[in-house]
């Protein structure tokens, strides 16, 4: 009986940790992909205001909830700000 409880407790802890860390890794992946997408038509990396604008646009398009719905208001602003800071 004790072994079943220990296994169940371990499983609950693992699921909880996975659920908490998933948004963090997704946010970092989005920021990295936005940085990689900031390229010109001829494939060269953008610089300066053009790079900032491209990253901001990418981050705004990627600001979605877990359900896939677009974020709005303070949640969107926070998500975009975090994405931009991680991309720079």
ZIKA-V353434 format. One record per residue. RES is the residue in one letter. PHI is phi as a letter, one per 40 degrees, with the letter a starting at -180 (none if undefined). OMEGA is omega in radians with two decimals (NA if undefined). D_CENTER is the distance of its C-alpha to the mean C-alpha in Angstrom with 1 decimal. Layout:
RES PHI OMEGA D_CENTER
RES PHI OMEGA D_CENTER
This chain:
X none -3.13 40.9
X c -3.13 39.2
X c 3.12 37.5
X c 3.12 36.0
X c 3.12 34.6
X c 3.12 33.2
X c 3.13 31.4
X c 3.13 30.1
X c 3.12 28.9
X c 3.13 27.1
X c 3.12 25.4
X c 3.12 24.3
X c 3.14 22.9
X c 3.14 21.0
X c 3.13 19.5
X c -3.14 18.6
X c 3.12 17.0
X c -3.13 14.9
X c -3.14 13.9
X c -3.06 12.9
X c -3.12 11.0
X d -3.14 9.1
X c -3.14 6.3
X c -3.12 6.3
X c 3.10 6.3
X c 3.12 3.9
X c 3.12 1.4
X c 3.11 4.8
X c 3.12 5.6
X c 3.14 4.5
X c 3.13 6.2
X c -3.13 8.8
X c 3.10 9.6
X c 3.11 10.1
X c -3.13 12.3
X c 3.14 14.1
X c -3.11 14.7
X c 3.13 16.5
X b 3.12 19.9
X c -3.14 23.2
X c 3.14 25.2
X c 3.02 27.1
X g 3.13 24.2
X c 3.11 24.3
X c 3.08 21.4
X c 3.12 21.5
X b 3.04 22.4
X g -3.07 22.9
X c 3.13 22.4
X c 3.11 21.6
X c 3.13 18.6
X c 3.14 17.4
X c -3.14 18.0
X c 3.13 16.4
X c 3.14 13.1
X c 3.13 13.4
X c 3.13 14.3
X c -3.14 11.4
X c 3.12 8.9
X c 3.11 11.3
X c -3.11 11.6
X c -3.11 8.0
X c -3.14 8.1
X b 3.12 9.2
X c 3.11 10.2
X c -3.13 10.5
X c 3.12 13.8
X g 3.13 12.6
X c 3.14 14.2
X c 3.08 13.3
X c 3.12 12.7
X a 3.04 15.6
X g -3.06 17.2
X c 3.13 15.9
X c 3.12 12.8
X c -3.14 11.9
X d -3.14 13.2
X c 3.14 11.3
X c -3.13 7.9
X c -3.13 9.4
X c 3.14 11.1
X c -3.14 8.5
X c -3.13 6.8
X c -3.12 10.5
X c 3.12 11.6
X c -3.11 9.4
X c -3.05 10.6
X c NA 14.1
